[in-house]
Amino acid sequence: MSQKPIKQWLESRWSVNQDASEIFHLKLQQMGCLGSYEDLPLSASKKKSDEASEVIAYFPFHKSIGSFAKQLKKLENTATKLIVIKTIPQGNWATEWKKYFKPFAIAPGIIIKPSWEKYKQKKNEAVIVLDPGMAFGTGLHDTTRFCAELICKVKKQHDRLNSLLDIGCGSGILSFIAKQSGFSTVTGVDTDCEAIETCHENLKRNPDLAPIGFFLTDGHFDHPSIQKADVIAANIIAETLCDLKTELIRLTNNNGYLVLSGILNERVDLVKKAFKDLKPVQTKKSKEWHALVYCKK
């Protein structure tokens, strides 16, 4: 007998200090969160780490909301507070989250805009139309922003760099930014089939950035379309970066660069040790996160 489809979901609303936002989203995922969004300012430069933003997170329906609320309250601390948890109809969840994804500046001169939002483009600005899908956050978190800024900076400093490989491409946001910043050949890979589907849909929304190749992998890089690149961008957790070290280095052309992000501060030494044979070029960090750039000689 087939199960009846779930007709309800749980919506939780939180007050979260922005410097604790990224690690909080990871904790939500560990609790079974289906999607989470927050209302953030347009310009990343306006963000203050001690300011709180509202985070909306969705979970599968639980018969005992009170019991589940007690579990969620364990995530509370001085930077995080649960405001309310309530039941909502299934249909609302599919559209309600769109209110919290607004146009924002992810790197100098580059605006990310969802297709349903209007935005008046300013002079010398590039606008990338991107619909994230339910599993993707705003993109304004430090890990994604660091990676985006570093990709643009590396290209600006070394115009000879022409190709980029985006490992764990998600919605395709870093691939689109790479193409916008001047990389002629961009390839994105991910182990999630829904992520690859989202990438292809977003590419259709940005035909001027085509072609970009997006490919599904099983975690290995033996796909015939995955070639060595001048720049490797990998915004994934520290342990996975270390596990993939050999392949990441192999896929980087000589005199090319690795842009590594998604590294919690307490894990940065782990990554530095793994990539110690490469030349460190630059570091970006916040209260919780690190991003590192290496050059392969």
C-alpha positions in Angstrom: 0.0 0.0 0.0 1.5 3.4 -1.0 1.8 6.1 1.6 -0.4 9.1 1.5 1.5 12.2 0.5 2.3 14.7 3.3 -0.2 17.5 3.3 1.5 19.7 5.9 5.0 21.0 6.8 6.5 22.7 9.8 7.7 26.3 9.4 10.2 27.6 12.0 11.3 31.2 12.3 14.5 32.3 14.0 16.5 35.3 14.9 20.1 34.7 14.0 23.2 37.0 14.3 24.7 37.2 10.8 28.2 36.0 11.9 26.6 32.8 13.1 24.3 32.3 10.1 26.3 29.8 8.0 27.1 27.4 10.8 23.4 27.6 11.9 22.2 26.6 8.4 24.5 23.5 8.6 23.0 22.6 12.0 19.5 23.0 10.5 20.4 20.5 7.8 21.6 18.0 10.4 18.1 18.3 12.0 16.4 17.3 8.8 15.7 20.8 7.4 14.2 20.7 3.9 15.2 24.3 3.0 16.1 27.5 4.8 16.1 31.2 3.8 16.9 34.5 5.3 16.3 38.2 4.7 19.7 39.8 4.0 20.7 43.3 2.8 21.5 43.9 -0.9 25.1 44.8 -0.5 27.4 42.4 1.3 29.4 45.4 2.5 26.4 46.6 4.5 26.3 43.4 6.6 27.2 43.8 10.2 28.2 40.6 12.0 26.3 41.5 15.2 23.0 42.3 13.4 20.3 39.7 13.5 18.4 38.5 10.5 15.2 36.4 10.3 15.8 32.8 9.1 12.9 30.7 7.9 13.4 27.0 7.9 11.1 24.2 6.8 10.9 20.6 8.2 8.7 17.6 7.5 5.5 17.4 9.5 5.8 16.0 13.1 2.7 14.8 15.0 4.1 16.2 18.2 5.1 19.8 17.4 5.9 20.5 21.0 8.4 17.6 21.2 10.1 18.7 18.0 10.2 22.3 19.1 12.1 21.1 22.2 14.7 19.5 19.9 15.0 22.7 17.8 15.4 24.8 20.9 18.7 23.0 21.6 20.1 25.0 18.7 19.4 28.2 20.7 22.4 30.2 22.1 23.3 33.9 22.5 23.4 34.3 18.7 20.3 32.2 17.8 16.7 32.3 19.0 13.7 30.3 18.0 10.8 32.7 17.5 7.9 30.5 16.4 7.2 27.1 14.9 3.9 26.3 13.2 2.2 24.0 10.7 1.6 25.2 7.2 -0.2 23.6 4.2 2.1 21.8 1.7 1.3 24.1 -1.1 2.4 27.2 0.8 5.9 25.9 1.3 6.5 25.7 -2.4 6.1 29.4 -2.9 6.4 31.1 0.5 10.2 30.9 0.5 10.4 33.1 -2.6 9.7 36.1 -0.5 13.1 35.8 1.2 15.3 35.5 -1.8 16.0 39.0 -3.1 18.5 40.5 -5.5 21.9 40.9 -3.9 25.5 41.8 -4.7 27.7 38.7 -4.4 30.9 40.3 -5.8 31.9 43.7 -7.0 29.7 44.6 -9.9 27.8 41.3 -10.0 24.2 41.1 -8.8 22.3 37.8 -8.3 18.6 38.2 -9.1 15.8 35.6 -8.9 13.6 35.5 -12.0 10.5 36.7 -10.2 12.1 39.8 -8.7 12.5 43.2 -10.5 15.9 44.9 -10.4 17.0 48.2 -12.0 20.5 47.4 -13.3 23.0 50.2 -12.6 25.8 51.2 -14.9 28.8 48.8 -15.1 26.7 46.1 -13.2 26.2 42.6 -14.4 23.0 40.8 -13.4 22.8 37.0 -13.2 19.3 35.6 -13.1 19.3 32.6 -10.7 16.5 30.6 -9.2 18.0 28.6 -6.3 15.5 25.8 -5.8 14.4 24.8 -2.3 17.8 23.4 -1.1 19.8 26.5 -1.8 20.2 29.4 0.5 20.6 33.1 -0.4 24.3 32.8 -1.5 25.2 35.7 0.7 26.9 33.5 3.3 30.6 33.8 3.7 31.6 30.5 2.0 29.9 31.4 -1.3 30.7 35.1 -1.1 34.4 34.4 -0.4 34.6 32.0 -3.3 32.9 34.4 -5.7 35.1 37.3 -4.7 38.3 35.2 -5.0 37.3 33.8 -8.5 36.8 37.4 -9.7 40.1 38.6 -8.1 42.2 35.7 -9.5 40.9 36.4 -13.0 41.5 40.1 -12.7 45.0 39.6 -11.5 45.8 36.9 -14.1 43.9 37.5 -17.3 45.7 34.6 -18.9 43.6 32.1 -16.9 40.9 30.9 -19.3 39.3 27.7 -17.8 37.6 27.0 -14.5 36.2 23.8 -13.0 33.4 24.3 -10.3 33.4 21.3 -7.9 30.1 20.9 -6.2 28.3 23.4 -8.4 24.9 23.4 -6.6 22.7 26.0 -8.4 25.6 27.0 -10.7 26.1 30.3 -9.0 30.0 30.2 -9.0 30.1 28.8 -12.6 28.0 31.8 -13.8 30.1 34.2 -11.9 33.3 32.7 -13.4 31.8 33.1 -16.9 30.7 36.6 -16.2 34.2 37.5 -14.9 35.8 36.4 -18.2 36.6 32.7 -18.0 36.0 31.3 -21.5 35.6 27.7 -20.6 33.6 26.8 -17.4 32.5 23.4 -16.2 30.5 22.5 -13.2 30.1 19.1 -11.5 28.0 17.8 -8.7 26.8 14.5 -7.2 23.2 15.7 -6.9 21.0 15.2 -9.9 18.6 17.9 -8.8 21.5 20.3 -8.5 22.6 19.6 -12.1 19.0 20.0 -13.3 18.8 23.4 -11.5 22.1 24.4 -13.2 20.7 23.7 -16.6 17.5 25.6 -15.9 19.5 28.6 -14.7 21.7 28.5 -17.8 18.6 28.9 -19.9 17.8 32.0 -17.8 21.3 33.4 -18.7 21.8 32.5 -22.4 24.5 35.2 -22.8 26.7 33.1 -20.4 26.4 29.9 -22.5 28.1 27.6 -23.1 28.8 26.2 -19.6 29.0 22.4 -19.1 27.2 20.9 -16.1 27.7 17.2 -15.4 26.6 14.7 -12.8 29.4 12.6 -11.2 29.6 9.8 -8.6 32.2 11.7 -6.6 35.0 10.8 -9.0 36.3 12.8 -11.9 36.7 10.3 -14.7 33.9 11.8 -16.7 35.2 12.4 -20.3 34.0 16.0 -20.2 35.9 16.9 -17.0 39.3 18.3 -18.1 42.2 20.0 -16.3 41.5 23.7 -15.7 43.5 26.9 -14.9 41.3 27.4 -11.8 39.6 24.9 -9.6 36.8 26.3 -7.3 35.6 24.0 -4.5 33.1 25.3 -1.9 32.7 22.2 0.2 33.6 21.1 3.7 37.2 20.8 4.9 37.2 17.0 5.2 35.9 16.6 1.7 38.5 19.0 0.4 41.2 16.9 2.0 39.7 13.6 0.7 39.7 15.1 -2.8 43.2 16.7 -2.5 44.9 14.4 -5.0 42.3 14.8 -7.7 41.9 18.6 -7.2 45.7 19.1 -7.6 45.8 16.7 -10.6 43.0 18.7 -12.3 44.8 22.0 -11.9 47.0 23.1 -14.7 50.6 24.1 -13.9 50.7 27.8 -12.7 47.0 27.5 -12.1 45.0 28.2 -8.9 42.8 26.4 -6.4 40.1 28.4 -4.7 39.0 26.4 -1.6 36.1 27.5 0.6 33.6 26.1 3.1 36.3 25.7 5.7 35.4 26.1 9.3 38.0 28.0 11.3 38.7 25.0 13.5 39.4 22.9 10.4 41.7 25.3 8.5 44.9 23.7 9.8 43.6 20.4 8.5 43.3 21.9 4.9 46.6 23.8 5.1 48.4 20.5 6.1 46.8 18.6 3.2 47.7 21.3 0.6 51.1 22.2 2.1 53.0 21.3 -1.1 51.2 24.1 -3.0 52.0 27.8 -2.7 49.5 29.7 -0.5 48.5 32.9 -2.2 45.6 34.5 -0.3 43.2 33.9 2.7 39.8 35.3 3.4 38.2 34.7 6.8 35.3 35.6 9.0 34.4 34.7 12.5 33.4 31.2 11.5 34.9 30.5 8.0 38.0 30.5 6.0 38.7 30.5 2.2 42.2 29.7 0.8 43.8 30.2 -2.6 46.8 28.1 -3.7 49.0 28.2 -6.8 50.2 25.0 -8.4 53.7 25.5 -9.7 
